[in-house]
Amino acid sequence: MNILLIGRTGQLGHSILKENTVHRIFSPDRTELDIESRKSCQKMIAELCPDVVINTAAFHNVPQCEIEQHRAFKVNCLAVRDLALACKKTGALLITFSTDYVFDGMQNVPYQEDDRTNPLQIYGISKLCGEFAALATAPEHAVVIRTCGLYGLVGASSKGGNFVDQRISDAQNHIQLEMGCDQIISPTYTVDLAKALLKLIEHPGIVPGIYHLVNEGACTWFEFTQAIYELMDINIKLYPVDRGGMSGEMQRPLYSALANTKAGALGITLPHRRDALKCYLAEKYGSVAMK
Ligand SMILES: NC(=O)c1ccc[n+]([C@@H]2O[C@H](COP(=O)([O-])OP(=O)(O)OC[C@H]3O[C@@H](n4cnc5c(N)ncnc54)[C@H](OP(=O)(O)O)[C@@H]3O)[C@@H](O)[C@H]2O)c1
């Protein structure tokens, strides 16, 4: 297949490029294709005529979305609508990524694809609008993939590196640390997500709509941090802290683990979060550093 990949410098974009062995992927950077420019997206998709467009670009710095609300909707919703329109015109399949933050966190079992959405902050609202925009504009051509707590070999530049690397760096500068025990999430390694995504787009059973793709097993950020330090044999005093999901005045969902129900029905599964973390740490820091 000919694939246009948007977001090559990001965590997920990097993993998709690394894991692909069979498809021809054209992957412009933001200077070559800015999805905020409707004309550029239309022109590139019309000229390349790809079979699949994979959009990993987003404005996903959650607190910053509260401040730059216009930009959040422009990147996370309007640009996705424009991509869907361009894909509909050429017949390409659009794969675009969404988030666990479309849910309000009132459940205590992993969210399935058709569970009720109710985002609590601008980021989640803008991403949910993006889901609707893609699926309403190109119902025959759009696939939305919701995922959660990503960490990849190339860290999210918009967030100053990924969560795992930040905790390892913290341990070099602190003897004790507080970590949130209020949110339950599904941390996901972008290499596993990229592998599952490639399987999904190659699967004859793929149909337009929403899919969840996360590593198996839910935990709090506190428990995830414990696992990082345990596997890396780092000795630091870690204290759980419960902020009720609040960051300032912004509410995050207390529970946003996802269930890969639809991908699972196609036989597409992702490893458990602990195995995923082990693979990440071994790849990034070398097995010598690990227990
Ligand atoms: N990270 C998470 O924890 C998480 C959780 C749930 C869902 N998601 C979703 O998963 C997807 C991938 O996330 P990620 O962590 O891989 O993101 P990331 O590392 O921040 O990468 C984002 C990519 O998008 C590019 N980009 C941003 N704005 C753009 C624009 N206007 N035009 C073209 N390219 C643009 C960035 O380019 P530059 O390098 O030039 O900035 C970068 O390559 C996103 O849809 C995100 O909402 C992420």
The ligand as an ORCA input file, in Angstrom:
! r2SCAN-3c Opt
* xyz 0 1
  N       0.855     10.994     23.967
  C      -0.132     10.435     24.630
  O      -0.001     10.087     25.818
  C      -1.448     10.184     23.941
  C      -2.509      9.604     24.658
  C      -3.727      9.366     24.007
  C      -3.852      9.705     22.662
  N      -2.815     10.276     21.998
  C      -2.988     10.626     20.585
  O      -2.073      9.840     19.827
  C      -1.626     10.576     18.693
  C      -0.098     10.530     18.609
  O       0.452     11.103     19.786
  P       2.038     11.241     19.972
  O       2.294     11.111     21.441
  O       2.778     10.361     19.014
  O       2.267     12.761     19.563
  P       3.660     13.558     19.450
  O       4.800     12.719     19.848
  O       3.461     14.876     20.133
  O       3.760     13.823     17.889
  C       2.895     14.668     17.233
  C       3.356     14.805     15.810
  O       2.432     15.640     15.118
  C       3.144     16.671     14.471
  N       2.287     17.825     14.338
  C       1.716     18.550     15.320
  N       0.974     19.546     14.793
  C       1.085     19.423     13.451
  C       0.562     20.135     12.355
  N      -0.216     21.212     12.526
  N       0.840     19.724     11.089
  C       1.646     18.650     10.892
  N       2.193     17.937     11.880
  C       1.907     18.323     13.155
  C       4.365     16.913     15.345
  O       5.333     17.589     14.607
  P       6.483     18.478     15.327
  O       7.556     17.518     15.732
  O       6.903     19.417     14.239
  O       5.842     19.161     16.493
  C       4.735     15.475     15.683
  O       5.420     14.887     14.611
  C      -2.253     11.968     18.827
  O      -3.431     12.016     18.076
  C      -2.612     12.075     20.294
  O      -3.710     12.943     20.530
  C      -1.612     10.515     22.600
*
